[in-house]
Amino acid sequence: MVGRAQATEPGGIVVPSVGPGPGGTSCATEAGAACLDPRFLVLYENTYSSVEPATMHDAFDPPPALRPRLLDALRQQIRYLHYSLRTEDAYVHWVRAFVRFHGTRHPGELGAAEVEAFLTWLATERQVSPGTHQQALSALLFLYQKVLRQDLPWMAEIGRPRDERRLPVVLTADEVAAVLAQLDAQERQLGPPHGLLGRLLYGTGMRLLEGLRLRVKDIDFERRAIVVREGKGAKDRVVMLPAALEAPLRAQLARAHAVWSADRDDGVQGVMVPHALARKYPRAAQSWTWHWVFPQAKVSWDPRGGGMRRHHFLEGNFQRVFKLALAAAGVHKPASPHTLRHSFATHLLQSGYDIRTVQELLGHADVSTTMIYTHVLRMGGGAVRSPLDVLGAAAPAGAGPGTGPGPGPVLQAPAAAAAAPSDLRYPASGRPYTVRPVREPEPCYRPAAPLPFLATPNCSAAATSVS
C-alpha cells in the first residue's frame, strides 16, 4: 500500500497526498480526486528517482509515485496510435539500448549530444546498416516527441543516414521449382505443411506473416480469392487463389478442423482475435470461422490476453526449413521466404502483366515501389552487348585472342553502320561521305557546284533550325 506523502513545490504549491481510501483502496486526499484501484498502481513507479520529486511536476501532474515507467509509457503511446506489434518491439528495443548506453540515465536528462553519440556508436562501432540506423533514430524521436513531449530544435537538425536502394533477390522459375520440391520433401519428413505454405507465398505474393495469419474465413473457394487482412500498414487486399492449391488447401483445412475440434473438447480458450472483438463477440475466439489455417501443434501462453491459446505457425520455424531447402536445391543465393514474393512479382511482369495489376496484388501504396522489379525485364546492362562478346565473335575459329602472329582480331562495326553509300563525296576533297547514326541537318551547299566548299553566313542558323 502506498503511504501518505506530501511535497511542497517551489512557490508554496502542495502536491496532493496519496493514502488509503475507503475500502482499502488508494486515493488522492484532495477534493475532487478519484480513488485509484491498487491494481492500477502496480504498473507504476517513480521514473525520476535521480531528481527531486518536487522539481519534476506541478499541481496538475500526478505525483511521482503515479507516473508510469518509461517503457510502459512508450508502449501505451504506441498502442494509442495503433502501431503494429513489430514497431512496438523495435522501438522498445532501441529505447532500452539508448538508456543502457548512457548508464541507465533517464532520457529526460539527455539531449542532442547524447543522441548523436549513441547513433555514432551504432554506425561506427556496431556498423549497422542505414535502415537500422534510421529505425533507431525514429525510435528516439518518437520517445522525445510523443512520450516525453519535448519538441526541441536539435530534433530537426540531427543527421539522418542516406537511403540506399537495393535490388531484391529473385529466383528463376527452375530455382523456385527446386526449392518447392525440397519443401515438399521436408513436409513428408517432418509433418508440418511447409510445401503448401511455400507454394502459397509464391502463388499469391503474400508476405510470410500474412500467410501464417490466414484464417478460415479469409479463403473463398467460390470466387477463387484470398483476403489478406491487416497486411503491412494495416491494409486489406485481395489476391488470387491458385487453382493448383485448391485441393491442398481443402486438405489442410480438414487437418486444422481436427485441431479445432480437439481444442473444443479440451476447453482451450481459442485463438487470438483482433482489437475488442473478444468482448463484442465472446464466442468468436472459439468459433471455426476465426480459426487459423495453419495452427501450431501445441498451445502456448498469450502474453497480452492471458491464458493458454492456439497460435499459428511460427515464422522462425519456416525460415529455418527454407534455408535447408535452399541448400538441398543447390541455390546459392541469399534468399529468404520473402524472396518468393519478389519472384512472384518479377515473373508476373515477365509474363506481360501491367505494373498496376502487380502493384495491387502486392499491396504497394506507391507504384515506384513496384517499379524496382522491372530491373529483371531487361538484359544485363540494359541489353547492351559487351565489347568482349564482339571480340570473341571476331576471333578466327580455333584461335583465341593473343595466339599467333599479327595484331589479333579487330573490332568490327555493326553491319548497318558499315554499309555506307560509296557514291556520296564531299564536293572538293573527294573523300567518302561518312554515314552517321544521328539525323543530319540539310547541307548549306549544292553538291553539283564545281567550286570548293564555302560556308555561308546563315549555315549555322539553318543547321540549328533543322535540328
Helices and strands as residue ranges (DSSP letters): E 18-20, G 22-24, E 26-28, E 35-36, H 38-41, G 53-55, G 64-66, H 70-80, H 85-101, G 107-109, H 112-124, H 130-142, I 143-147, H 154-157, H 173-190, H 194-204, H 208-212, G 216-218, E 219-220, E 225-228, E 237-240, G 243-245, H 246-266, H 277-280, E 295-301, E 308-312, H 315-329, H 337-350, H 355-362, H 367-370, G 371-377, H 380-383, H 387-394, H 415-418, H 459-466
